[in-house]
């Protein structure tokens, strides 16, 4: 299995956990430090996934596009989250939540794309005698 494919699977799980910690934060079960820490881990992993997708040969444009978009949206997500912590504006948290759902949908799309990419790579491999 290509490392980029595995990273897309991990991203799906990490982003689900990020949504979970966000919900637990909203309802007061945890403080924001767990959500913020996991957010930094998610952003770092998104960058690693982008680099792995870009370096994998042969190049697969959907993998690069999805991972690049995830990096940008997660960066925006961090700015929105810290902006909310500074001023408690309900509009900012609404956009933060909507962006989180978009990121999660993109992560799930990335998982299915990685499954397709994995099968496509196996199908085009040369047969062993």
FIKEKE-622696 format. One line per field, with one value per residue (C-alpha): residue number from 1; residue in three letters; chain; z, x, y. Coordinates in Angstrom, 1 decimal. Layout:
BEGIN
n	NUM/...
res	ala/...
chain	A/...
zz	Z/...
xx	X/...
yy	Y/...
% end
This chain:
BEGIN
n	1/2/3/4/5/6/7/8/9/10/11/12/13/14/15/16/17/18/19/20/21/22/23/24/25/26/27/28/29/30/31/32/33/34/35/36/37/38/39/40/41/42/43/44/45/46/47/48/49/50/51/52/53/54/55/56/57/58/59/60/61/62/63/64/65/66/67/68/69/70/71/72/73/74/75/76/77/78/79/80/81/82/83/84/85/86/87/88/89/90/91/92/93/94/95/96/97/98/99/100/101/102/103/104/105/106/107/108/109/110/111/112/113/114/115/116/117/118/119/120/121/122/123/124/125/126/127/128/129
res	unk/unk/unk/unk/unk/unk/unk/unk/unk/unk/unk/unk/unk/unk/unk/unk/unk/unk/unk/unk/unk/unk/unk/unk/unk/unk/unk/unk/unk/unk/unk/unk/unk/unk/unk/unk/unk/unk/unk/unk/unk/unk/unk/unk/unk/unk/unk/unk/unk/unk/unk/unk/unk/unk/unk/unk/unk/unk/unk/unk/unk/unk/unk/unk/unk/unk/unk/unk/unk/unk/unk/unk/unk/unk/unk/unk/unk/unk/unk/unk/unk/unk/unk/unk/unk/unk/unk/unk/unk/unk/unk/unk/unk/unk/unk/unk/unk/unk/unk/unk/unk/unk/unk/unk/unk/unk/unk/unk/unk/unk/unk/unk/unk/unk/unk/unk/unk/unk/unk/unk/unk/unk/unk/unk/unk/unk/unk/unk/unk
chain	A/A/A/A/A/A/A/A/A/A/A/A/A/A/A/A/A/A/A/A/A/A/A/A/A/A/A/A/A/A/A/A/A/A/A/A/A/A/A/A/A/A/A/A/A/A/A/A/A/A/A/A/A/A/A/A/A/A/A/A/A/A/A/A/A/A/A/A/A/A/A/A/A/A/A/A/A/A/A/A/A/A/A/A/A/A/A/A/A/A/A/A/A/A/A/A/A/A/A/A/A/A/A/A/A/A/A/A/A/A/A/A/A/A/A/A/A/A/A/A/A/A/A/A/A/A/A/A/A
zz	0.0/-0.9/2.1/0.6/0.5/4.2/5.1/3.5/5.7/8.8/7.8/7.7/11.3/12.6/11.2/12.6/16.0/15.5/14.9/18.0/20.3/18.9/19.8/23.3/23.7/22.7/25.2/28.0/28.4/27.6/27.5/24.3/24.7/23.4/20.3/19.7/20.1/17.8/15.3/15.1/14.6/11.9/10.1/10.3/9.0/6.2/5.0/5.2/3.2/0.5/0.3/0.1/-2.6/-4.6/-4.4/-5.2/-8.7/-10.9/-9.9/-9.2/-9.6/-7.4/-4.5/-4.8/-5.3/-2.3/0.0/-1.1/-0.5/2.9/3.9/2.9/4.6/7.8/7.9/7.5/10.2/12.7/12.0/12.5/15.8/17.3/16.1/18.0/21.1/20.9/20.5/21.0/17.8/17.1/13.3/13.4/15.2/12.7/9.8/11.8/12.1/8.5/7.4/9.7/7.9/4.5/5.7/7.0/3.7/1.9/4.1/3.4/-0.3/0.2/1.8/-1.1/-3.6/-1.9/-2.1/-5.8/-6.2/-4.4/-6.6/-9.7/-8.8/-8.2/-11.5/-13.5/-11.9/-14.2/-13.7/-12.2/-14.2
xx	0.0/1.3/2.0/-0.3/-3.2/-2.7/-2.4/-5.8/-7.3/-5.7/-6.9/-10.5/-10.2/-8.4/-10.9/-13.7/-12.0/-11.6/-15.3/-16.0/-13.8/-15.4/-18.8/-17.6/-16.2/-19.5/-21.4/-18.8/-17.5/-13.8/-11.9/-10.7/-7.1/-7.9/-9.6/-6.8/-4.1/-5.8/-6.3/-2.6/-2.0/-4.6/-3.1/0.4/-0.9/-2.8/0.5/2.3/-0.6/-0.2/3.5/3.1/0.4/2.6/5.6/3.9/4.5/2.6/0.9/-2.8/-4.4/-7.5/-5.2/-3.2/-6.3/-8.2/-5.2/-4.3/-7.9/-7.8/-4.7/-6.2/-9.5/-7.9/-5.7/-8.8/-10.5/-7.7/-8.0/-11.7/-11.3/-8.8/-10.9/-13.9/-11.8/-10.8/-14.2/-17.0/-18.8/-21.6/-21.3/-17.6/-18.5/-21.3/-18.8/-16.3/-18.8/-19.9/-16.3/-15.7/-18.5/-17.0/-13.6/-15.2/-17.0/-13.7/-11.9/-14.5/-14.2/-10.4/-10.9/-13.0/-10.6/-7.8/-9.6/-10.1/-6.5/-5.3/-7.3/-6.3/-2.6/-2.9/-4.8/-2.1/0.8/2.8/1.9/4.6/5.6
yy	0.0/3.4/5.7/8.4/6.0/5.1/8.8/9.5/6.7/8.2/11.7/10.4/9.0/12.1/14.5/12.4/12.6/16.4/16.7/14.6/16.7/19.9/18.5/17.5/21.0/22.7/20.7/21.3/17.8/18.8/22.1/23.5/22.3/18.8/20.2/22.7/20.1/17.7/20.6/21.2/17.4/17.4/20.3/18.8/15.4/17.2/18.8/15.4/13.8/16.5/16.0/12.2/12.6/14.9/12.7/9.4/8.1/8.0/11.2/11.1/14.5/13.9/12.9/16.1/18.3/16.8/17.0/20.6/21.7/20.0/21.9/25.2/24.6/23.3/26.4/28.6/26.5/27.2/31.0/30.8/28.9/31.2/34.2/32.8/32.3/36.0/37.6/34.9/36.0/33.4/34.1/33.0/29.7/29.1/29.4/27.3/24.5/24.7/24.6/21.6/19.7/20.6/19.3/16.1/15.6/16.2/13.7/11.0/11.8/11.4/8.0/6.7/8.3/6.5/3.2/3.7/4.8/1.7/-0.6/1.3/1.0/-2.8/-3.2/-1.5/-3.3/-5.6/-9.3/-11.4/-14.6
% end
